[in-house]
Amino acid sequence: MADLFESLKPFIWPTYYEEGPPKHVQLSLLGDKVFAGLFGETPATRSVLELMTLGYRPVTMLAILKVLHDSGNRRLHGMEIGRELEKGFGVPEGYFTRSRYYTDRVGKVLGLMVRLGLVEESMMDARGNGRKYSGFKIRDSAMAGVKVRLASIANGEQLSLFTNGHEDSSRISNVSEITRLRLCQDCGFQSQSMTATYCERCGKQLNVKCEKCAKMVLASFDYCNKCGTRLSF
C-alpha cells in the first residue's frame, strides 16, 4: 500500500491537488436531466463519462479503491476513508477530513464512484448513538478488475486503455502472454493469475524483495523494475 501512495503523492501534495471532473460531467453522472438528455444513456456515453471522471481524479479514485480493497472490502464511512488516505499519503491531518476539504476531495468523489458502478453505498448504524451513516465498499462486480489493476500498479506496470502496460503491444496476443513471467523459480509451474503471491503448485513465493529498495518484484525478473538493481536469490 505504501508503494502506491508514495508513487502517487506528488500529484496531490504539496503543490498540486486534483480538480474536476468538469461540471457537465458531474451533473450528467448525478442525474441532471438536461445534461443526461444531451449525452444520452448509452454504454458508449457511460464509458466516456467514466474515462473523463477517472482522468480528472485518478489519484484519489485509485487511492480510495486501495483503501477499500485493503480493508477486506468491509464497508467504511467516508471519514474513515479520508483518515486512511491521510495516513497512506502521509499528509497533514485534515487534508482529506476537514469539513471544507472532505466534501470536495472525498465526498464528491465517492458519489461519482457510486454512480459509475465502482463503489456501492448503503446506510449503516453508527456505534452507540443509533444514528445512520453511509458506508462504502467496492461493488462485487468490480472487485476482480480493481484487484488486477491495483496489483499491476504495485508491480510497477503501466495502465492503459489501449496497451498492456509498458510491453510492446504488437507482441501481446492474449492473457497467457501477459502472465508468461509468473513462473515459479522452484518447481517451474507457470501461474495464470495476475495477482497470485504464492505458487499454486508448491506454495513458494512468486515475488522476491529487492535488497536495495525493498520493492517486491516477480521472482522471474533479473533486475528490479523500480531501481534497476540486479536481483540475487
C-alpha positions in Angstrom: 0.0 0.0 0.0 2.8 2.4 0.8 4.3 2.0 -2.7 1.1 3.0 -4.4 0.6 6.1 -2.2 4.3 7.0 -2.4 4.3 6.9 -6.2 1.0 8.9 -6.5 1.7 11.5 -3.7 3.4 14.1 -6.0 0.1 14.6 -7.9 -1.7 15.9 -4.8 1.0 17.2 -2.4 2.4 19.7 -1.6 1.8 21.9 -4.6 -1.0 20.2 -6.6 -4.3 18.7 -5.9 -6.8 17.1 -8.3 -9.7 19.1 -9.7 -12.8 18.3 -11.7 -14.2 16.5 -13.4 -15.9 19.3 -15.4 -19.3 20.4 -14.1 -21.2 19.0 -17.0 -19.7 15.5 -16.4 -20.6 15.6 -12.7 -24.1 16.8 -13.5 -24.6 14.1 -16.1 -23.5 11.3 -13.7 -25.6 12.7 -10.9 -28.7 12.7 -12.9 -29.2 16.2 -14.2 -32.0 15.8 -16.8 -30.6 18.5 -19.2 -27.1 17.1 -19.5 -28.2 13.5 -19.3 -30.6 14.1 -22.1 -27.9 15.7 -24.2 -25.5 12.8 -23.8 -28.0 10.0 -23.7 -27.8 6.9 -21.5 -25.8 4.5 -23.7 -22.9 2.2 -22.8 -20.6 4.4 -25.0 -21.5 7.7 -23.3 -21.2 6.0 -19.9 -17.7 4.8 -20.9 -16.7 8.3 -21.9 -18.1 9.8 -18.6 -16.1 7.2 -16.6 -12.9 7.9 -18.5 -13.3 11.6 -18.0 -14.0 11.3 -14.3 -11.0 9.0 -13.8 -8.9 11.3 -15.9 -9.6 14.2 -13.7 -9.4 12.3 -10.4 -7.1 9.3 -11.0 -5.1 9.6 -7.8 -8.0 10.0 -5.4 -10.1 7.3 -7.1 -7.3 4.8 -7.2 -6.3 5.5 -3.6 -9.9 5.1 -2.4 -10.1 1.8 -4.1 -6.9 0.8 -2.5 -8.2 1.7 1.0 -11.4 -0.2 0.5 -9.5 -3.2 -1.0 -7.0 -3.4 1.9 -9.8 -3.2 4.4 -11.0 -6.6 3.2 -13.7 -4.6 1.4 -15.7 -4.1 4.6 -18.0 -1.0 4.5 -16.2 2.2 5.6 -17.6 5.6 6.4 -16.4 8.4 4.2 -14.4 10.0 7.1 -12.7 6.6 7.8 -11.7 6.5 4.2 -10.4 10.1 4.5 -8.3 9.2 7.5 -6.8 6.2 5.8 -5.9 8.5 2.8 -4.1 10.9 5.1 -2.1 8.0 6.7 -1.3 6.5 3.3 -0.1 9.7 1.7 1.5 11.0 4.9 -0.2 14.4 4.6 -1.3 16.6 7.5 -4.4 15.7 9.4 -7.4 17.3 7.9 -6.2 17.3 4.3 -8.9 14.8 3.4 -11.1 15.0 6.5 -11.5 18.7 7.4 -15.1 19.6 6.5 -14.4 22.1 3.7 -11.8 19.7 2.2 -13.7 16.4 2.8 -16.6 17.4 0.7 -14.6 18.2 -2.4 -11.7 15.7 -2.0 -13.5 12.6 -0.8 -17.3 13.1 -0.6 -17.9 14.2 -4.2 -15.5 11.6 -5.5 -17.3 8.8 -3.6 -20.6 9.9 -5.0 -19.2 9.8 -8.6 -17.7 6.4 -8.0 -21.1 5.1 -6.8 -22.8 6.5 -10.0 -20.1 4.9 -12.1 -20.8 1.5 -10.5 -17.3 1.1 -9.0 -18.5 1.5 -5.4 -21.8 0.8 -3.6 -23.3 2.8 -0.8 -25.6 1.7 1.9 -26.8 3.0 5.2 -25.3 1.6 8.4 -25.9 2.0 12.1 -23.4 4.2 13.9 -21.9 2.7 17.1 -23.6 3.7 20.3 -25.8 6.6 19.2 -28.4 4.9 16.9 -27.7 7.2 14.0 -27.4 6.1 10.4 -24.4 6.8 8.1 -23.3 5.9 4.6 -20.9 3.1 4.3 -18.9 2.4 1.1 -17.4 -0.8 -0.4 -16.2 -1.9 -3.8 -19.0 -3.3 -5.8 -18.7 -7.1 -6.1 -18.8 -7.0 -9.9 -15.9 -4.5 -10.0 -13.7 -6.3 -7.4 -11.8 -8.6 -9.8 -10.9 -5.7 -12.2 -9.9 -3.4 -9.3 -7.7 -6.1 -7.8 -5.9 -6.8 -11.0 -5.3 -3.1 -11.7 -4.1 -2.3 -8.2 -1.7 -5.2 -8.4 -0.4 -4.0 -11.7 0.4 -0.6 -10.3 2.0 -2.1 -7.2 4.2 -4.2 -9.6 5.4 -1.1 -11.4 3.4 -1.7 -14.5 1.6 0.9 -16.7 -2.1 1.0 -17.0 -3.6 1.9 -20.4 -6.9 1.6 -22.2 -5.2 0.5 -25.4 -2.0 -1.3 -24.4 -0.9 -3.8 -21.9 1.4 -1.8 -19.7 4.9 -1.0 -20.9 5.1 -4.0 -23.1 5.2 -3.7 -26.9 1.5 -4.3 -27.7 2.4 -5.9 -31.0 3.9 -8.8 -29.1 1.0 -9.4 -26.8 -1.7 -11.7 -28.1 -3.6 -12.9 -25.1 -3.7 -13.1 -21.3 -1.3 -16.1 -21.3 1.3 -13.9 -22.9 0.8 -11.2 -20.3 1.2 -13.7 -17.5 4.1 -15.6 -19.0 6.6 -14.2 -16.5 4.7 -15.6 -13.5 6.9 -18.6 -13.4 7.7 -20.4 -10.1 11.5 -20.5 -9.7 11.3 -23.5 -7.5 9.0 -26.0 -9.4 8.7 -24.4 -12.8 4.9 -24.0 -12.6 3.5 -21.1 -14.6 0.8 -19.3 -12.8 -2.1 -17.9 -14.9 -3.1 -15.5 -12.1 -2.2 -11.8 -12.4 -2.3 -11.4 -8.6 -1.1 -14.6 -7.1 1.7 -14.2 -4.5 2.4 -17.9 -4.0 2.8 -20.7 -6.4 -0.5 -22.7 -6.7 1.5 -26.0 -7.0 4.3 -25.9 -4.4 3.5 -22.8 -2.3 6.7 -20.9 -2.9 6.7 -17.2 -3.3 6.3 -15.8 -6.8 7.6 -12.4 -5.7 11.0 -11.5 -4.1 12.2 -8.4 -2.3 14.9 -6.2 -3.9 17.8 -5.9 -1.5 18.3 -2.3 -2.4 14.9 -0.7 -2.4 12.8 -3.4 -0.7 10.3 -3.5 -3.7 8.5 -6.8 -4.2 9.1 -7.9 -7.8 8.4 -11.1 -9.8 11.0 -13.8 -9.0 11.4 -14.4 -12.7 12.9 -10.9 -13.1 16.7 -10.5 -13.4 16.5 -6.8 -12.4 14.3 -4.8 -10.1 11.8 -2.8 -12.1 11.8 0.1 -9.6 15.5 0.8 -9.0 17.3 -1.3 -11.6 19.4 -3.4 -9.2 20.3 -6.9 -10.3 18.3 -9.4 -8.2 20.2 -12.1 -6.3 18.4 -15.0 -4.8 
